[in-house]
Amino acid sequence: MASDLSAAVVEAVIDAVRAVARDEIVPRFRAVAHRRKSDGSIVTEADLAAQCALVERLHAVRSCPLVGEEMPRVERQAALDRAGGTFWCVDPLDGTSNFANAIPFFAVSVALFEDARPVLGVVYNPITDELFHARTGGGAWLGDELLPLRDGAKTMRESIAGVDLKRLPPRLAQRLAAQGPFHSQRNFGAGTLEWCYVAAGRFDIYLHGGQRLWDYAAGSLILAEAGGRAETMDGESFWNGPPGPRSVIATLDPELFDAWNRWIESARED
């Protein structure tokens, strides 16, 4: 079903994401200190400033609760509890470790949820000026180019894989590192962009042991609208149950999904 979001709403969100990246993130690149949160992850002044700016700009587009990575956990849960399924989900700076170490692979990610499912997703890398977006029923796009940009691999041995090894069960990670069934493996440290790389045909297959809502909110919609397929490692439909942490198995080519899933299941059983 196509979303009833107007083109004006989509453009307003895109404009907001671009403006926040321009004003709050790019000026701080290579010039910002960082600290560690209680969970050990890194946060910078850019993360916090970008989230504050997105709150203001997105509420001007649609006034509904907002769930952001840099909010305290209690505030995030309170926002979800009062949202009624309609809310913004924001990762103001995905790839903070990259950003803090002057590695130019990070993104701003924004999704709008209705009935607890994403209906609009925007992911923007300000360094490459690549903006991916999708709305339900409207296809997925990189700028004005329809995704995917290229035909993906049809076999496992031809595939470029996006795999985050550190969040997988150790035996599975070791098997993938030593005997992976793919042509080559990448992990760039920004899950929101990695979803988009699958949607674009840059990655053929994808595996992640655990992502938070803001990691997959926009990217999962962009991949779905590009014709890709995603499930959890437990074999469940990706959007079963309420929004929350998820593992990810995904491919651009739906037929390749079965081969990738079978290999992972076999490797986990060995």
C-alpha positions as CSV (number, residue, x, y, z in Angstrom):
1,M,0.0,0.0,0.0
2,A,1.3,3.4,-1.0
3,S,1.8,6.0,1.8
4,D,-0.4,9.0,1.7
5,L,2.5,11.3,2.7
6,S,2.7,14.2,0.3
7,A,5.7,15.1,-1.7
8,A,5.9,18.3,0.3
9,V,6.3,16.3,3.5
10,V,9.0,14.2,2.0
11,E,10.9,17.2,0.7
12,A,10.6,19.0,4.1
13,V,12.2,16.0,5.8
14,I,15.0,15.8,3.3
15,D,15.6,19.5,3.6
16,A,15.7,19.2,7.4
17,V,18.2,16.4,7.3
18,R,20.5,18.2,4.9
19,A,20.3,21.4,6.9
20,V,21.2,19.7,10.2
21,A,24.1,17.9,8.6
22,R,25.3,21.1,7.1
23,D,25.0,23.2,10.2
24,E,25.6,20.8,13.1
25,I,27.7,17.9,11.8
26,V,30.0,18.9,9.0
27,P,31.6,22.0,10.8
28,R,32.6,19.7,13.7
29,F,34.1,17.0,11.5
30,R,37.8,16.6,12.4
31,A,37.4,19.2,15.1
32,V,35.3,17.6,17.9
33,A,36.1,15.8,21.2
34,H,34.2,12.8,22.3
35,R,33.3,10.9,25.5
36,R,31.9,7.5,26.3
37,K,28.4,6.8,27.4
38,S,27.6,4.4,30.2
39,D,27.2,1.5,27.6
40,G,30.7,2.2,26.3
41,S,29.6,3.7,23.0
42,I,31.0,7.1,21.9
43,V,29.0,10.3,21.8
44,T,30.2,13.7,20.5
45,E,28.9,17.3,20.6
46,A,27.8,16.8,17.0
47,D,25.5,13.9,18.0
48,L,23.8,16.0,20.7
49,A,23.5,19.2,18.6
50,A,22.2,17.3,15.6
51,Q,19.5,15.6,17.6
52,C,18.3,18.9,19.2
53,A,18.1,20.5,15.8
54,L,16.2,17.5,14.3
55,V,13.7,17.6,17.1
56,E,12.9,21.2,16.3
57,R,12.8,20.8,12.5
58,L,10.9,17.5,12.5
59,H,8.2,18.7,14.9
60,A,7.6,21.6,12.5
61,V,6.8,19.0,9.8
62,R,4.6,16.8,12.0
63,S,4.0,17.2,15.7
64,C,4.4,13.7,17.1
65,P,6.7,12.0,19.6
66,L,10.3,11.5,18.7
67,V,12.6,8.6,19.6
68,G,16.3,9.4,19.3
69,E,19.5,7.5,20.0
70,E,20.9,10.2,22.3
71,M,17.8,10.4,24.5
72,P,17.9,8.7,27.9
73,R,16.4,5.3,27.8
74,V,13.5,6.3,30.1
75,E,12.6,9.2,27.7
76,R,12.7,7.0,24.7
77,Q,10.4,4.5,26.2
78,A,8.0,7.2,27.4
79,A,7.9,8.6,23.8
80,L,7.1,5.2,22.5
81,D,4.4,4.6,25.1
82,R,2.6,7.8,24.2
83,A,3.2,7.6,20.4
84,G,0.3,5.3,19.5
85,G,2.4,4.0,16.7
86,T,3.1,7.3,15.1
87,F,6.5,8.8,15.8
88,W,9.8,10.0,14.5
89,C,12.8,7.8,14.9
90,V,16.2,9.5,14.6
91,D,19.8,8.6,14.6
92,P,21.4,12.0,14.5
93,L,24.9,10.7,13.8
94,D,25.3,7.0,12.9
95,G,28.9,6.0,12.8
96,T,30.0,8.2,15.6
97,S,33.3,6.3,16.1
98,N,34.1,6.9,12.4
99,F,33.2,10.6,12.8
100,A,35.3,10.9,15.9
101,N,38.3,9.4,14.2
102,A,37.9,11.4,11.0
103,I,36.7,8.5,8.9
104,P,34.3,9.9,6.3
105,F,31.6,7.2,6.7
106,F,28.7,8.3,8.8
107,A,25.1,9.4,8.3
108,V,22.0,11.2,9.6
109,S,19.0,8.9,9.6
110,V,15.3,9.8,10.0
111,A,12.2,7.6,9.8
112,L,8.6,8.4,10.3
113,F,6.5,5.6,11.7
114,E,2.7,5.1,11.4
115,D,1.0,2.1,13.0
116,A,4.4,1.2,14.4
117,R,5.9,0.7,10.9
118,P,8.2,3.0,8.9
119,V,6.4,4.9,6.1
120,L,9.2,7.3,5.3
121,G,13.0,6.9,5.6
122,V,15.9,9.3,4.9
123,V,19.6,8.5,5.2
124,Y,22.2,11.1,4.4
125,N,26.0,10.9,4.2
126,P,27.1,14.6,4.1
127,I,30.7,13.8,3.1
128,T,29.7,12.0,-0.1
129,D,26.5,14.1,-0.4
130,E,24.5,10.9,-1.0
131,L,20.9,11.0,0.2
132,F,18.9,7.8,0.2
133,H,15.2,7.9,0.8
134,A,12.0,5.9,0.4
135,R,8.3,6.1,1.3
136,T,5.9,3.2,1.4
137,G,4.8,2.3,-2.1
138,G,7.0,5.0,-3.7
139,G,10.2,3.1,-4.4
140,A,13.6,3.8,-3.0
141,W,15.9,6.5,-4.3
142,L,19.5,7.8,-4.2
143,G,18.9,11.5,-5.1
144,D,16.8,11.2,-8.2
145,E,18.0,7.7,-9.2
146,L,15.8,4.8,-8.6
147,L,17.3,2.0,-6.6
148,P,18.9,-0.4,-7.1
149,L,21.7,1.2,-9.1
150,R,23.1,-2.1,-10.4
151,D,22.0,-5.7,-10.7
152,G,23.2,-7.6,-7.7
153,A,25.1,-10.9,-7.7
154,K,23.0,-14.1,-8.3
155,T,25.2,-16.5,-6.5
156,M,26.8,-16.6,-3.1
157,R,30.3,-16.9,-4.5
158,E,29.9,-13.7,-6.5
159,S,28.5,-11.7,-3.6
160,I,29.9,-8.7,-1.7
161,A,28.8,-9.2,1.9
162,G,28.2,-6.6,4.5
163,V,28.9,-8.4,7.8
164,D,29.4,-7.1,11.3
165,L,31.4,-9.9,12.9
166,K,31.7,-8.5,16.4
167,R,28.0,-8.8,17.2
168,L,27.5,-12.4,16.0
169,P,27.8,-15.6,18.0
170,P,31.6,-16.3,18.2
171,R,31.5,-19.6,16.4
172,L,29.5,-18.1,13.5
173,A,31.8,-15.1,13.3
174,Q,34.9,-17.4,13.2
175,R,33.3,-19.5,10.4
176,L,32.4,-16.4,8.4
177,A,35.9,-14.9,8.8
178,A,37.7,-18.2,7.8
179,Q,35.3,-19.8,5.4
180,G,32.8,-17.2,4.3
181,P,30.7,-18.3,1.3
182,F,31.0,-14.9,-0.4
183,H,33.5,-13.2,-2.7
184,S,34.5,-10.5,-0.2
185,Q,33.3,-9.0,3.1
186,R,33.0,-5.4,4.3
187,N,31.9,-3.7,7.6
188,F,32.0,0.1,7.6
189,G,30.7,0.9,11.0
190,A,27.4,2.7,10.1
191,G,24.5,0.4,9.9
192,T,22.1,3.0,8.5
193,L,24.3,3.4,5.4
194,E,25.0,-0.3,5.1
195,W,21.2,-1.0,4.6
196,C,21.3,1.6,1.8
197,Y,24.3,-0.1,0.3
198,V,22.4,-3.3,0.0
199,A,19.4,-1.4,-1.5
200,A,21.7,0.2,-4.0
201,G,23.4,-3.1,-5.1
202,R,26.7,-2.2,-3.6
203,F,26.3,-5.1,-1.1
204,D,24.6,-8.2,-2.2
205,I,24.1,-9.8,1.2
206,Y,24.0,-8.5,4.8
207,L,24.3,-9.8,8.3
208,H,24.2,-8.1,11.6
209,G,23.8,-9.7,15.0
210,G,21.9,-6.9,16.7
211,Q,20.7,-3.4,15.8
212,R,18.6,-0.9,17.7
213,L,15.4,0.7,16.2
214,W,17.2,3.8,15.0
215,D,19.8,1.6,13.2
216,Y,17.3,-0.1,10.9
217,A,14.2,2.2,10.9
218,A,14.9,4.1,7.7
219,G,17.2,1.6,6.0
220,S,14.9,-1.4,6.3
221,L,12.2,0.6,4.4
222,I,14.7,1.7,1.8
223,L,15.7,-1.9,1.2
224,A,12.2,-3.1,1.0
225,E,11.2,-0.4,-1.5
226,A,14.2,-1.4,-3.6
227,G,12.9,-4.9,-3.8
228,G,15.2,-6.5,-1.2
229,R,14.3,-9.0,1.6
230,A,15.1,-9.0,5.3
231,E,14.4,-11.3,8.2
232,T,15.8,-11.8,11.7
233,M,18.4,-14.5,12.4
234,D,15.5,-16.4,14.2
235,G,13.7,-16.7,10.9
236,E,11.0,-14.2,11.8
237,S,9.5,-11.6,9.5
238,F,11.5,-8.5,10.1
239,W,8.5,-6.5,11.4
240,N,7.0,-9.2,13.7
241,G,6.3,-7.8,17.1
242,P,6.8,-4.2,18.5
243,P,9.8,-2.1,17.4
244,G,12.9,-3.1,19.3
245,P,16.3,-4.7,18.9
246,R,16.7,-7.0,15.9
247,S,19.3,-9.2,14.2
248,V,19.4,-8.9,10.5
249,I,19.7,-11.2,7.5
250,A,19.1,-9.4,4.2
251,T,19.8,-9.5,0.5
252,L,19.0,-7.4,-2.5
253,D,18.0,-10.4,-4.6
254,P,15.1,-12.2,-2.9
255,E,16.2,-15.5,-4.5
256,L,19.7,-15.2,-3.0
257,F,18.2,-14.8,0.4
258,D,17.4,-18.5,0.7
259,A,20.9,-19.5,-0.1
260,W,22.4,-17.0,2.4
261,N,19.9,-18.0,5.1
262,R,20.6,-21.7,4.6
263,W,24.4,-21.2,4.9
264,I,24.0,-19.2,8.1
265,E,21.7,-21.8,9.6
266,S,24.1,-24.6,8.7
267,A,27.1,-22.7,10.1
268,R,25.2,-22.1,13.4
269,E,24.5,-25.8,13.8
270,D,28.0,-27.0,13.1
